[in-house]
Amino acid sequence: MSRHDQEEPSDSDDAGHEENRSGNLLLIVSMLSAGLLVLLALLYFAY
């Protein structure tokens, strides 16, 4: 929900919207990789 709210205001500015999109993509990728690392660490310590 909050992610959708952040994207709405940037629609008015095309250049800003493109930059925001790439920034969001980077953020999502970094969050996913961090989540995978945490999951791997939990699995490693569980066994």
C-alpha positions in Angstrom: 0.0 0.0 0.0 2.7 2.5 1.0 4.8 1.8 -2.1 1.8 2.6 -4.3 1.2 5.9 -2.4 4.8 6.9 -3.0 4.6 6.4 -6.8 1.5 8.5 -7.3 3.0 12.0 -6.8 6.0 11.3 -9.1 3.7 10.6 -12.0 3.4 14.4 -12.7 7.2 14.7 -13.3 8.3 12.3 -16.1 12.1 12.7 -15.5 11.7 12.4 -11.7 9.4 9.4 -12.2 12.0 7.5 -14.2 14.7 8.2 -11.6 12.3 7.2 -8.9 11.5 4.0 -10.7 15.2 3.0 -11.0 15.8 3.9 -7.4 12.8 1.8 -6.3 14.1 -1.1 -8.4 17.5 -0.8 -6.7 15.9 -0.6 -3.3 13.8 -3.7 -4.0 16.8 -5.7 -5.3 18.9 -4.8 -2.3 16.0 -5.6 0.1 15.5 -9.0 -1.6 19.2 -9.8 -1.5 19.3 -8.8 2.2 16.3 -11.0 2.9 17.9 -13.9 1.2 21.1 -13.5 3.2 19.0 -13.4 6.4 17.1 -16.5 5.4 20.4 -18.3 4.5 21.9 -17.3 7.9 18.8 -18.5 9.8 18.9 -21.8 7.9 22.6 -22.1 8.5 22.2 -21.5 12.3 19.2 -23.8 12.5 21.1 -26.9 11.3 
